[in-house]
Amino acid sequence: MRAILQKARADILSRPLISMLIMATVTTSSTLLTLALATLMHLSAPYDRAFEALNGAHLWLDFDRSKLGLRDIERIRGVQGIAQTTDLRYGVRTRVSLRDTQMAVSLRIVPMAEAAVNRFLIEEGRHLAPDQPELLASTDIDDLFKLSVGETIRVTRADGKEVDLPVVGLAYNPMWDTYRNDQPPFVYVSEHTLHELYPDESAWEWSMGLRLTDPQSVESVVERIESALHAKVVTRYTDWRDVRQAALFGAQINFIFLGAFGLFAVLATVLVVGSCIGSIILAQFRQIGILKALGFTGRQILWLYVGQYLALSLVGTAAGLALGVALSPLPLRSVAVSLNTPFRPPLSPLLATLVLGIVAGVVALATLGAARRGAGANIVKSIAVGAEAPRGRPAWGTRLASRIRIPVVLTLGMNDLSARPLRSFMTGLNLTLGVIGIVFGLTLNETLRTYRTSPALLGLVHDATVSRSRASDQETRHLLEMAPGVEAFYSEALIEAQTQQGKAFRIRAIEGDLNAFPFKIQRGRFFQPHAYEVLAGQGFLDWQGLSVGDEVMLTFEQRESRSLTWRIVGQYPEPTNAGQMLMLSLPVVTRWAGPVEPNTYFLKLAEQCDPDRLRTYLTRNSGDDLGLTLTEQAIPDDVASLQIAVFVLAAMLIGIALINVFNTSLLAMQEKTRDIGVLKTLGMTPRQLEAAGNTSAGLLGLVAASIGVPTGYLLTRVLLASLSTTYGFGNVYVTLSLSAMGLLTPLMIVVSMAGSAIPVRRAARASIVQVLRNE
């Protein structure tokens, strides 16, 4: 054993550069693997910890104020499966102005004393004072505007006048759904302040949060509540699981990409170690024969080489594990509650065991094949001849190059690739992984750019939105028809509906100059204005197991006693409510369910439109009622930030590929030192030898780009399609520019040649006498 350790130590120290590069490769792959596993193992931990610390409600009910009495509240509290409830909460939907931007919000009362259920987390500032005109802003508004404590928000009162209220804190509500519900942002005030703004309590909305004995029993508890009240008093409800899923959106995206790149990095490590150990054992065949002649058994030879690389991998894995744990808060910071206190996954025994086991295992497997080859070497043959010579007959490509009289220097470079085909394959595959990583980044970048320049692909077909509260629909339409810079508009009413199975969801009922807006119908066609036809989001189709062309029976809240059958004629990109929405003609709904007035209007603006002039016109002529909001890019920050992350990960894969090319070239030059000496004796110049080596590397880069570009593009399409399916969005328009694809091939050729430049240059400029003497 002592002899094995001494020989292993000597081998590692005699190749310090290669040993360091292998450890760097293992460290990189271990870091990515740790990040992916830590994200997977603790994906929901930040939200779950905060939800339990705040005693979050599992179910939040919104009531029809006209049908609910205080006795009904007591009946709800007595329903089986409810452990705790909040007090009855009050709110008013209104408009506020922030930095010259108007938006619809829900103005809600927050208890002054600490609530037993669904407490708020004050992330910045302080809580409300009981009798002071001030407010708490929800963190979702902070995400949009990057609020600072001390700023003011202008709130519209019941009489239409506006009052400025200071923001004294930013509050996180564990039951505000950032994605699946289209509810407006929340602004929190004291009951005293709400009385001052809206003194008529009959206009207040009522809601209540419930803590359940079984958190998974949301649907059954809702059914029991509706049965106990014998009336349709629950207008809508929020399921804590939907809120949780929305909060985890960014972390899930990060895990998918980290997992993919982590897998690539581990595979790249296998290729680096496999090519290195194969080349080293070939170069040391005489040494192996001598060791066996001195008494080393085949098993000892096997442990000698496997042990060397296991030792290097353990050192690199430990470093990568520590680095991955240190960086692990980054992919989890997109979880909503981690905005205040970043969650650092602990270095658990399971995580350490998985990382060490996976990396050490793949390194051992990558080493084992070549090590067994050395362990089974014949003593006499190894000492007399060394490793077996490369294939005696050149590959067909080399023979073809000779026949068509390609320069000898280039032919020699091609022959080097075919001399050790397995090593060339592994190096080329490593480069291919780097190309796939770059294509990931480029494709994601181009796809996001496409959606930014064409918001209609996201379902945003308008340039601005106008909302009303006091003005009538007729007055609003008249003002928009006369408004400066408005080319066209259509109106929308959100309607509560149910499927035949009793599943509640919302419908977009629209009418207006629809032909002027670039609606993107991904499948099928647009509905006819006066027909019982609907467009469906992909999430609705998946949810109900339907397809374009099928029929769906719906019940509207305005006419609950009767159902009507509609035909699904198309599928459109729906960016909210997990795609579980329908779009249909407002006049048809009105004809069937009775009068339904829209309160939201979507505008198409002329190129020369002055938004400030338009806003002033609407405000002045509507008595400060109509609010104008310009459409902004709706690509989530979590998705946009992936561009940088993916390019960083791609750079890491390229770095690993460069290490492999360097190691391969270095070992190849050491292996063919005698051949180089002979070639120089026959008159070949150092420059010609460098050209031959660069030809080998350049061909590897060419092949890697040819395979990696289409493979990376297809893999990116698959990943983005899986994300789109999860969130019910529909088809994703994945794009990759031809210029990027064209530049990637010469780039990879240069990268591959750069990786081999130092070993090739050093070998080409070695002294002939020294080379032949040492051999």
Buried (B, 14 or more C-beta within 10 A) or exposed (E): EEEBEEBBEEBBEEBEEBBBBBBBBBBBBBBBBBBBBBBBBBBBBBBBBBBEEBBBBBBBBBBBBEEBEEEBBEEBEEBEBBEBBBBBBBBBBBBBBBEEBBBBBBBBBBBBEEBEBBBBBBBBBEBBEEEBBBBBBBBBBBBEBEBEBEEBBBBBEBEEEEBEBBBBBBBBBBBBBBBBBEBBBBBBBBBBBBBBBBEEEEEBBBBBBBBBEEBEBBEEBBEBBBEBBEEEBBBBBBBBBBBBBBBBBBBBBBBBBBBBBBBBBBBBBBBBBBBBBBBBBBBBBBBBBBBBEEEBEBEBBBBBBBBBBBBBBBBBBBBBBBBBBEBBBBBBBBBBBBBBEEBBBEBEEEBBEBBBEBBBEBBBEBBBEBBBBBBEBEBEEBBEEBBEEBEEEBBEBBBEBBEEEBEBBBBBBBBBBBBBEEBBBBBBBBBBBBBBBBBBBBBBBBBBEBBBEEBBBBBBBBBBBBBBBBBEBEBBBEBBEEBBBBBBBBBBBBBBBBBEEEEBBBBBBBBBEBEEBEBBBBBBEBBEEEEBBBBBBBBBBBBBEBEBEEEBEBBBBBEEEEBBEBBBBBBBBBBBBBBBBBBBBBBBBBEBBEEBEBBBBBBBBEEEBEBEEBBEBBBEBBEBBBBBBBBEEEBBEBBBBBBEBBBEBBBBBBBBBBBBBBBBBBBBBBBBBEBBBBBBEEEBEBEBBBBBBBBBBBBBBBBBBBBBBEBBBBBBBEBBBEBBBBBBBBBBEBBBBEEBBEEBBEBBBEBBBBBBBBBBBEBBEBEEEEBBEEE
